[in-house]
Amino acid sequence: MLIYSVTACLTFSFITHVFLQDQSARKDDLKAWLFIAFAAAIWPLTLPNMVRKIVTKSFQHQHKSRDAAPQSGTFFAYETLRK
């Protein structure tokens, strides 16, 4: 039970971080926060999908970076979820 709770808290913090970075999202909407809590509670279903999206976007970004000229700035994997 402890592992489930810790992973749910980590998932909640990750989703919350991405949510707070979104400029267009209303931060005072109770439904949004309930959805984030629900997504964290069912992390065995949501976490693998989030990881898959991050890895796919990261590979695509690396592939584009190799083909294009060197770009300045650092690419963070969690930035893909904001798009």
VENMOKA-V893528 format. One record per residue. N is the residue number from 1. OMEGA is omega in radians with two decimals (NA if undefined). BURIAL is b if it has 16 or more other ideal C-beta (glycine too) atoms within 10 Angstrom, else e. Layout:
# VENMOKA-V893528
N_OMEGA_BURIAL + N_OMEGA_BURIAL
This chain:
# VENMOKA-V893528
1_-3.13_e + 2_3.14_e + 3_3.12_e + 4_-3.11_e + 5_3.13_e + 6_3.12_e + 7_3.09_e + 8_3.11_b + 9_3.09_e + 10_3.09_e + 11_3.09_b + 12_-3.12_b + 13_3.10_e + 14_3.13_b + 15_3.13_b + 16_3.11_e + 17_3.12_e + 18_3.13_b + 19_-3.12_b + 20_3.10_e + 21_-3.13_e + 22_-3.10_e + 23_-3.06_e + 24_-3.10_e + 25_3.07_e + 26_-3.09_e + 27_-3.11_e + 28_-3.12_e + 29_-3.11_e + 30_-3.13_e + 31_3.12_e + 32_-3.14_e + 33_3.07_e + 34_3.10_e + 35_3.10_e + 36_3.11_b + 37_3.11_e + 38_3.13_e + 39_3.09_b + 40_-3.13_b + 41_3.12_e + 42_-3.07_e + 43_3.10_b + 44_3.08_e + 45_-3.04_e + 46_-3.07_e + 47_3.10_b + 48_3.11_e + 49_3.10_e + 50_3.12_b + 51_3.12_e + 52_3.12_e + 53_-3.13_e + 54_-3.13_b + 55_3.13_e + 56_3.13_e + 57_3.13_b + 58_3.10_e + 59_3.11_e + 60_3.13_e + 61_3.11_e + 62_3.14_e + 63_3.11_e + 64_-3.14_e + 65_3.11_e + 66_-3.10_e + 67_-3.09_e + 68_3.08_e + 69_3.12_e + 70_-3.12_e + 71_3.07_e + 72_3.12_e + 73_-3.12_e + 74_3.09_e + 75_3.06_e + 76_-3.05_e + 77_-3.10_e + 78_3.11_e + 79_-3.13_e + 80_-3.14_b + 81_3.12_b + 82_-3.10_e + 83_NA_e
